[in-house]
Every structure is written in structure tokens, then in C-alpha cells.
């Protein structure tokens, strides 16, 4: 780890736009999904 406490994996994730939820995904993809859910009036947490 570097002085900032950031691992090489964390630097790579930040550089490539990855965010961590309960799994890894692209931040842009998550934001698009959230926007579509808001437009359709549904919760992004709904299933089925």
C-alpha cells in the first residue's frame, strides 16, 4: 500500500471507473440504471 492507504487494485478501480457495491460494476452503468428506474417510477431495489 502507498502512503495514502490506497492499494494498486483501488487505484486501478478508480482510474477505470469501477465502484464496489456487493459486487464490482462500472459507475456509469450504475448511474444509467438508476436514472432509468427514476424515469419509469420504480425503485432500483425492486426485483422481478
Backbone as CSV, one residue per row, in Angstrom:
resi,resn,N_x,N_y,N_z,CA_x,CA_y,CA_z,C_x,C_y,C_z
1,UNK,0.833,-1.180,0.000,0.000,0.000,0.000,0.875,1.239,0.000
2,UNK,0.389,2.275,-0.613,1.127,3.532,-0.650,0.830,4.347,0.603
3,UNK,1.411,5.531,0.666,1.229,6.383,1.836,-0.226,6.791,2.039
4,UNK,-0.993,6.933,0.964,-2.389,7.347,1.080,-3.276,6.206,1.555
5,UNK,-2.756,5.005,1.649,-3.552,3.862,2.054,-4.377,3.288,0.916
6,UNK,-3.960,3.548,-0.331,-4.688,3.062,-1.496,-3.872,1.949,-2.143
7,UNK,-4.518,0.802,-2.345,-3.840,-0.330,-2.963,-3.782,-0.154,-4.479
8,UNK,-2.890,-0.876,-5.145,-2.866,-0.809,-6.607,-4.216,-1.173,-7.225
9,UNK,-4.926,-2.136,-6.634,-6.252,-2.502,-7.159,-7.227,-1.341,-7.031
10,UNK,-7.193,-0.633,-5.904,-8.087,0.509,-5.704,-7.766,1.632,-6.685
11,UNK,-6.482,1.864,-6.962,-6.101,2.872,-7.950,-6.621,2.491,-9.325
12,UNK,-6.476,1.207,-9.686,-6.960,0.735,-10.989,-8.473,0.910,-11.068
13,UNK,-9.195,0.534,-10.008,-10.653,0.672,-9.982,-11.065,2.125,-10.192
14,UNK,-10.423,3.049,-9.497,-10.743,4.471,-9.624,-10.449,4.966,-11.035
15,UNK,-9.308,4.582,-11.570,-8.902,5.016,-12.907,-9.881,4.533,-13.968
16,UNK,-10.412,3.327,-13.803,-11.280,2.726,-14.800,-12.766,2.867,-14.492
17,UNK,-13.100,3.642,-13.473,-14.489,3.945,-13.171,-15.265,2.841,-12.495
18,UNK,-14.591,1.949,-11.776,-15.282,0.882,-11.055,-15.720,1.389,-9.694
19,UNK,-16.886,0.945,-9.258,-17.341,1.184,-7.893,-17.641,-0.173,-7.283
20,UNK,-17.673,-0.248,-5.972,-17.948,-1.507,-5.305,-19.280,-1.410,-4.586
21,UNK,-20.179,-2.278,-4.923,-21.440,-2.439,-4.200,-21.269,-3.767,-3.468
22,UNK,-22.172,-4.704,-3.637,-21.917,-6.036,-3.113,-21.132,-6.827,-4.159
23,UNK,-20.870,-6.147,-5.279,-20.064,-6.676,-6.376,-19.493,-5.473,-7.112
24,UNK,-18.606,-5.684,-8.031,-17.998,-4.574,-8.762,-18.727,-4.341,-10.073
25,UNK,-18.912,-3.054,-10.398,-19.508,-2.697,-11.675,-19.050,-1.292,-12.045
26,UNK,-19.249,-0.924,-13.289,-18.875,0.409,-13.732,-19.837,1.437,-13.153
27,UNK,-19.277,2.546,-12.678,-20.075,3.605,-12.073,-21.087,4.160,-13.073
28,UNK,-20.667,4.373,-14.307,-21.565,4.901,-15.333,-22.758,3.991,-15.567
29,UNK,-22.524,2.702,-15.547,-23.599,1.730,-15.740,-24.597,1.808,-14.580
30,UNK,-24.107,1.939,-13.361,-24.979,2.040,-12.191,-25.799,3.321,-12.237
31,UNK,-25.187,4.433,-12.659,-25.902,5.703,-12.746,-26.975,5.658,-13.824
32,UNK,-26.678,5.024,-14.952,-27.667,4.882,-16.025,-28.852,4.062,-15.551
33,UNK,-28.586,2.967,-14.862,-29.638,2.116,-14.334,-30.524,2.896,-13.365
34,UNK,-29.903,3.670,-12.480,-30.651,4.459,-11.510,-31.535,5.486,-12.215
35,UNK,-30.994,6.127,-13.244,-31.744,7.142,-13.989,-32.961,6.526,-14.678
36,UNK,-32.784,5.376,-15.311,-33.891,4.700,-15.986,-34.968,4.305,-14.983
37,UNK,-34.557,3.804,-13.831,-35.530,3.435,-12.801,-36.331,4.655,-12.350
38,UNK,-35.661,5.789,-12.175,-36.353,7.004,-11.758,-37.337,7.457,-12.829
39,UNK,-36.942,7.370,-14.112,-37.820,7.774,-15.209,-39.058,6.892,-15.278
40,UNK,-38.911,5.607,-14.978,-40.033,4.671,-15.043,-40.840,4.640,-13.748
41,UNK,-40.359,5.342,-12.734,-41.086,5.395,-11.473,-40.981,4.143,-10.622
42,UNK,-39.924,3.403,-10.795,-39.724,2.200,-9.979,-38.446,2.344,-9.162
43,UNK,-38.339,1.518,-8.165,-37.157,1.526,-7.314,-36.081,0.652,-7.922
44,UNK,-34.820,1.075,-7.895,-33.745,0.209,-8.396,-33.530,-1.013,-7.509
45,UNK,-34.215,-1.071,-6.357,-34.055,-2.176,-5.424,-35.132,-3.237,-5.587
46,UNK,-36.080,-2.981,-6.506,-37.168,-3.955,-6.731,-36.651,-5.142,-7.526
47,UNK,-37.266,-6.280,-7.312,-36.900,-7.485,-8.070,-38.156,-8.034,-8.725
48,UNK,-37.903,-8.685,-9.873,-38.979,-9.404,-10.524,-39.828,-8.591,-11.335
